[in-house]
Amino acid sequence: MSLLTLLFYAIALLILASTVLAVTRRNMVHAVLYLVLSFFGTAMLFYLLGAPFLAALEIIIYAGAIMVLFLFLIMMIRLKKRPGMFFPAGQLLPAIFISVGFLLVNTVLVGRDTSGWAPLSAAQASPMTFGVFLFQAHWLAVEIASMLLLVALVGAYVLGIRVRPPSADRQKEAP
């Protein structure tokens, strides 16, 4: 077994453990921190696969910007711990079925012959090549993502507005 294979398995184990911990923590801030660790592991895998630009994007966009947004929202709406059971009674059975389904799909995909797939050099694109490809071939997806980000920004603004009841002083000043 080569060093690259050992690194892959170690990083995959780190990603799996941190993701499971992110899902199972009752404290939301701890869950976000474990998710950041999972994103850093994913960035390490991208780097090992020869795609340093994607690794940098993973760290900047996901581990940086989106997780800061999650922490901001958690602190703004003051979520401390999730109340109740870990899995409510109605969610345990569907969660088991979905997990088994993902496991079966993963087993089928891992066993496929990948010899006809694109070589690794296709993933090693410069930022300019990546941008040209993204805005020419997938312009609609970029527009949809920008609209989703705009809606999220407006939603964060609406959540941040505090409605103050009219005070007695302001009512006297009104004509």
Secondary structure, 3 states (H helix, E strand, C coil): CCHHHHHHHHHHHHHHHHHHHHHHCCEHHHHHHHHHHHHHHHHHHHHHCCCHHHHHHHHHHHHHHHHHHHHHHHHHCCCCECCCCCCCHHHHHHHHHHHHHHHHHHHHHHCCCCCCCCCHHHHCCCHHHHHHHHHHHCHHHHHHHHHHHHHHHHHHHHHHCCCCCCCHHHHHHCC
